[in-house]
Amino acid sequence: MLEQIAASSAGPSARLAARILCRRLRRPSAGEVAVVARLITGARDERVAAIAEKALTRAWGSNPEMTNHAWDTLIADVTVVAQLITGARDERVAAIAEKALTRAWGSDQEATNRVWDTLMATPGPAWRFLLAPTSGCPHEPRVRLVTAPPDGGRVLAGALKSADPALREAMADLLRATDHPILLGDFENPLRNAMNPVREPTDGKVEAGAVLDLALANTHLCQPAPLGKNRTGLAIVAILKGRFDLLDSYDPASLVTELVRLDGKAFPAPAAEGYRRWLRALGPGPGREELCLLVIDGCPEALAAVADSGQEPEAPRLLPAFLFCTEQWERYDALDPDGSLLNHYINEEGEYAGPYLWTVAERNGRLLPPQIGVGALTGF
């Protein structure tokens, strides 16, 4: 009730309510520091805000109990803290708020994300706080943001979509230079999703292009599997830079699966030319076996790759289904004249036998056992 009167009213009653609230800072209990902080930026009467500012600066540091409690309460409400940085009339209050944000930043991932989300609505303090130099940072560039970055692609979204041009460019510059695994990882999902954009195709292409421009400028992404051998979404960077030797650092089966699904239209033409050339030059091993499995699933890119290169699986159990799906009828009929090998493969695979087998059978007047389970309902 007192906070409502102090914040919403004007005149003597509002100022009296504010003074009562501020006196409680002498022996603070939970939430009272935050109440006074909210009055500084949210009070209708400017004189109420001035009373609150004066009380907070006088109490801050005057006794250890109040100071320690202030840290904890301000950290719990980062929105109020961010508003203090911009809304406080007294620079000392803004400095208090910045100290509280510094304490919250990196205390845990959720707190860091909350601080980031709040600051994005206030570009001025965001710039000052996030890009403050930090000598103890183990990653590049050595600024506060990189000491404990927000996750979920937040920084990349800021570089692409922030309403403030200066902040947008600052985030882009940071991403071009950083080696922090979280920030490098932010590149992967948009590049991977470019093969099947959730938005309209043109929007997906534009976003993929903008992300790719930033990724190509970051030298830390053109290294052997920068985020681990299974994080294959970044392989497109190596391909566009002509570093096909780096593709060997990725898990070959995972990489083949990634590349055959890439939307060639979402990337510059050299990307499609590069990964198609690489797929056609696969040597024996897990990558080629995965490519042949994708042929049996009916993947168009995999079908084109084996048609051009003559690749086939080493595993004997895959060969009948592979020859069937590539419609090499003379070889298939010689290998499996009564169809028993293919039927055995289908029975082993069960519901995971891809529907492309039945598509080929129908197109060529061949008989196969009825489809069952998942394979009867889904395609590649």
C-alpha positions in Angstrom: 0.0 0.0 0.0 2.7 2.5 0.9 4.6 1.8 -2.3 1.5 2.3 -4.3 0.8 5.7 -2.6 4.4 6.8 -3.0 4.6 5.7 -6.7 1.2 6.7 -8.0 0.3 9.8 -5.9 1.7 13.3 -5.8 2.1 15.8 -3.1 2.6 15.5 0.7 1.0 12.0 1.0 3.3 10.5 -1.6 6.4 12.1 -0.1 5.4 10.9 3.4 4.9 7.4 2.2 8.3 7.6 0.4 10.0 8.8 3.6 8.5 5.9 5.6 9.7 3.4 3.0 13.2 4.9 2.9 13.6 4.9 6.7 13.3 1.1 6.5 16.7 1.0 4.7 18.3 1.5 8.1 17.4 -2.1 9.0 16.4 -3.6 5.6 14.4 -6.7 5.2 13.6 -8.6 2.0 12.5 -6.5 -0.9 12.9 -3.0 0.7 15.9 -2.0 -1.3 14.1 -3.0 -4.5 11.0 -0.9 -3.4 13.2 2.2 -3.0 14.9 1.5 -6.4 11.5 1.3 -8.1 10.5 4.6 -6.7 13.6 6.2 -8.2 12.5 5.4 -11.8 8.8 4.8 -11.4 7.4 7.5 -9.1 4.9 9.9 -10.6 6.2 12.8 -8.3 9.8 13.8 -9.1 10.2 14.9 -5.5 9.4 11.3 -4.4 12.1 10.0 -6.8 14.6 12.5 -5.3 13.8 11.4 -1.8 14.4 7.7 -2.8 17.7 8.5 -4.5 19.0 10.4 -1.6 18.1 7.7 0.8 19.7 5.0 -1.3 23.0 6.8 -1.7 23.1 7.7 2.0 22.4 4.1 3.1 24.6 2.4 0.5 27.8 1.5 2.2 26.8 3.1 5.5 26.5 -0.3 7.1 27.6 -3.7 5.9 24.3 -5.3 6.6 22.5 -2.9 4.3 25.1 -3.2 1.5 25.1 -7.0 1.4 21.3 -7.1 1.5 21.2 -4.5 -1.3 23.3 -6.6 -3.6 21.0 -9.6 -3.1 17.8 -7.7 -3.6 19.0 -5.8 -6.6 20.3 -8.9 -8.3 16.9 -10.5 -7.9 15.3 -7.8 -10.0 17.6 -6.9 -12.8 14.9 -5.0 -14.7 14.9 -2.4 -11.9 18.7 -2.3 -11.9 18.8 -1.6 -15.6 16.2 1.1 -15.3 18.3 2.7 -12.5 21.3 3.0 -14.8 19.3 5.1 -17.3 16.6 6.6 -15.1 18.6 7.7 -12.0 19.3 11.4 -11.8 22.2 10.9 -9.4 25.3 9.3 -11.0 26.0 7.6 -7.7 22.8 5.6 -8.0 23.7 4.6 -11.6 27.1 3.4 -10.3 25.3 1.4 -7.6 23.1 -0.2 -10.2 26.1 -1.0 -12.4 27.8 -2.7 -9.5 24.7 -4.8 -8.8 24.5 -5.9 -12.5 28.2 -6.8 -12.4 27.6 -9.0 -9.4 24.6 -10.7 -11.2 26.4 -11.2 -14.5 27.7 -14.7 -14.7 26.3 -15.7 -11.3 24.3 -18.3 -13.2 23.1 -18.6 -16.8 19.5 -17.6 -16.0 20.6 -14.4 -14.3 23.0 -13.6 -17.2 20.2 -14.1 -19.7 17.8 -11.9 -17.7 20.4 -9.1 -17.5 21.0 -9.4 -21.3 17.2 -9.4 -22.1 16.7 -6.3 -20.0 19.6 -4.4 -21.3 18.6 -4.9 -24.9 15.7 -2.5 -24.3 18.2 0.1 -23.1 21.0 0.4 -25.7 22.9 3.2 -23.8 23.6 1.2 -20.6 23.9 -2.0 -22.6 26.8 -0.5 -24.5 28.6 0.7 -21.4 28.0 -2.4 -19.3 28.5 -5.2 -21.8 31.5 -3.9 -23.6 33.4 -2.8 -20.5 37.0 -4.0 -20.7 37.8 -7.0 -18.4 41.4 -8.1 -18.0 40.6 -11.5 -16.5 38.5 -12.7 -19.4 40.1 -15.9 -20.9 38.4 -15.4 -24.3 38.4 -12.8 -27.0 37.5 -10.0 -27.0 38.3 -9.3 -23.4 35.0 -7.5 -22.4 32.4 -8.2 -19.8 30.0 -9.8 -22.2 32.5 -12.5 -23.1 33.2 -13.5 -19.5 29.9 -15.3 -19.3 27.9 -14.9 -22.5 24.1 -15.3 -22.6 23.0 -18.4 -24.5 20.2 -19.2 -26.9 21.6 -17.2 -29.7 20.9 -13.9 -28.0 24.1 -12.1 -29.0 23.7 -13.2 -32.6 20.1 -12.0 -32.6 21.3 -8.7 -31.2 23.9 -8.4 -34.0 21.2 -9.0 -36.6 18.1 -7.4 -35.2 18.8 -4.8 -32.5 16.9 -1.6 -33.1 20.0 0.4 -32.2 22.4 0.5 -35.1 25.5 1.2 -32.9 24.7 -1.7 -30.6 24.0 -4.0 -33.6 27.4 -3.2 -35.1 29.1 -3.6 -31.8 27.7 -7.1 -31.4 28.6 -8.0 -34.9 32.2 -6.8 -34.4 32.4 -8.9 -31.2 31.1 -12.0 -33.0 33.7 -11.6 -35.8 36.4 -11.7 -33.2 35.3 -14.0 -30.4 36.6 -17.5 -29.6 34.1 -18.2 -26.8 32.4 -21.6 -27.4 28.9 -20.4 -26.5 29.2 -17.5 -29.0 30.7 -19.7 -31.7 27.9 -22.2 -31.1 25.3 -19.5 -31.8 26.4 -19.6 -35.4 25.6 -23.3 -35.9 21.9 -23.5 -35.5 21.0 -20.7 -38.0 23.4 -22.2 -40.6 22.1 -25.7 -40.0 18.4 -24.5 -40.1 19.1 -22.7 -43.4 18.7 -26.1 -45.1 15.0 -26.1 -44.1 14.0 -22.5 -43.0 11.1 -22.2 -40.6 10.3 -18.8 -41.9 9.5 -17.9 -45.5 12.3 -19.2 -47.8 13.4 -15.6 -48.8 13.6 -14.6 -45.1 15.5 -17.7 -44.3 18.0 -17.1 -47.1 18.6 -13.5 -46.0 19.2 -14.5 -42.4 21.5 -17.4 -43.4 23.4 -15.0 -45.6 23.8 -12.5 -42.8 24.9 -15.2 -40.3 27.3 -16.6 -42.9 28.9 -13.2 -43.5 29.7 -13.0 -39.8 30.9 -16.6 -39.6 33.3 -16.2 -42.5 34.9 -13.2 -40.8 35.6 -15.2 -37.7 38.9 -17.0 -38.0 38.2 -19.3 -35.0 35.4 -21.0 -37.0 37.8 -22.1 -39.8 39.6 -24.6 -37.7 39.3 -28.4 -37.1 35.8 -29.0 -35.7 35.8 -25.9 -33.5 32.9 -27.2 -31.3 33.5 -30.9 -31.6 33.3 -33.5 -34.3 29.5 -33.9 -34.1 28.7 -30.1 -34.4 28.7 -30.2 -38.2 26.7 -27.1 -38.9 29.9 -25.1 -39.0 31.4 -27.2 -41.8 29.9 -24.8 -44.4 32.5 -22.2 -43.3 35.4 -24.6 -44.1 33.8 -25.4 -47.4 33.4 -21.8 -48.5 37.0 -21.1 -47.5 38.2 -24.0 -49.6 39.5 -25.8 -46.5 38.2 -29.3 -47.3 41.0 -30.8 -45.2 39.1 -29.5 -42.2 36.1 -31.7 -43.0 38.2 -34.7 -41.9 37.9 -33.5 -38.3 34.2 -34.0 -38.2 32.4 -37.3 -37.7 32.0 -38.5 -41.3 28.6 -40.0 -41.0 27.2 -36.9 -39.2 28.8 -34.7 -41.8 27.4 -36.6 -44.7 23.9 -36.5 -43.2 24.3 -32.7 -42.7 25.6 -32.0 -46.2 23.0 -34.0 -48.2 20.2 -32.0 -46.5 21.7 -28.5 -47.1 19.5 -26.2 -49.1 21.9 -25.1 -51.8 19.8 -22.0 -52.5 20.4 -20.7 -49.0 24.2 -20.4 -49.5 26.4 -18.9 -52.2 26.8 -21.2 -55.3 30.4 -22.2 -54.3 29.0 -23.9 -51.2 26.8 -26.3 -53.1 29.6 -26.9 -55.7 32.1 -27.6 -52.9 30.0 -30.0 -50.8 28.7 -31.9 -53.8 32.3 -32.4 -55.0 33.3 -33.7 -51.6 30.4 -36.1 -51.4 31.3 -37.6 -54.7 34.9 -38.1 -53.6 34.2 -40.1 -50.4 36.5 -43.0 -49.7 35.5 -46.2 -48.0 34.4 -45.8 -44.5 31.5 -44.5 -42.3 30.8 -41.5 -44.5 30.3 -43.5 -47.6 28.2 -46.1 -45.7 26.0 -43.3 -44.4 25.7 -41.9 -48.0 24.4 -45.3 -49.2 21.9 -45.5 -46.3 20.6 -42.1 -47.4 20.3 -43.4 -50.9 18.0 -46.2 -49.6 16.0 -43.5 -47.8 15.5 -41.8 -51.1 17.5 -38.6 -50.4 17.8 -36.8 -53.8 21.3 -35.4 -53.0 22.6 -38.8 -52.0 21.1 -40.4 -55.1 22.7 -37.8 -57.4 26.1 -38.3 -55.6 26.3 -42.1 -56.1 24.9 -41.8 -59.7 27.8 -39.5 -60.6 30.5 -41.3 -58.6 29.6 -44.9 -58.8 29.9 -45.3 -55.0 28.3 -48.3 -53.3 28.2 -49.7 -49.7 30.8 -52.1 -48.4 28.4 -53.8 -46.0 26.9 -56.8 -47.8 23.5 -56.4 -46.0 23.0 -53.0 -47.6 23.9 -53.9 -51.2 20.6 -55.5 -52.3 18.6 -52.5 -51.0 21.1 -50.1 -52.5 21.0 -51.7 -55.9 17.3 -51.8 -55.8 16.9 -48.1 -54.9 19.4 -47.0 -57.6 17.5 -49.2 -60.1 20.6 -51.2 -61.2 18.4 -54.1 -62.2 20.9 -56.4 -63.9 23.2 -56.3 -60.9 20.3 -56.6 -58.4 18.7 -59.5 -60.2 22.0 -61.3 -60.4 22.7 -60.8 -56.7 19.2 -61.4 -55.4 17.2 -63.4 -58.0 14.4 -64.5 -55.7 14.3 -61.3 -53.6 15.1 -63.1 -50.4 18.1 -60.9 -49.5 16.0 -57.7 -49.8 13.1 -59.2 -47.9 15.5 -60.2 -45.2 16.8 -56.6 -45.0 13.2 -55.2 -44.9 12.3 -57.7 -42.1 15.4 -56.7 -40.1 14.7 -53.0 -40.5 11.0 -53.4 -39.7 9.2 -50.1 -39.3 12.5 -48.2 -40.1 12.7 -49.5 -43.6 12.4 -46.3 -45.7 9.3 -45.9 -47.9 11.5 -45.1 -50.9 11.9 -48.9 -51.5 8.2 -49.1 -52.2 8.3 -46.0 -54.3 10.9 -47.6 -56.5 9.0 -51.0 -56.5 5.8 -49.3 -57.7 7.5 -47.3 -60.4 9.2 -50.5 -61.8 6.4 -53.0 -61.2 8.4 -54.9 -58.5 6.8 -56.7 -55.6 7.8 -56.1 -52.0 6.3 -57.1 -48.6 3.7 -54.6 -47.3 5.0 -51.6 -45.5 4.5 -51.5 -41.7 4.8 -48.9 -38.9 6.7 -45.6 -39.3 8.0 -46.5 -42.7 4.5 -46.6 -44.1 3.7 -43.1 -42.9 6.8 -41.0 -43.3 9.3 -40.2 -46.0 12.8 -38.7 -46.1 
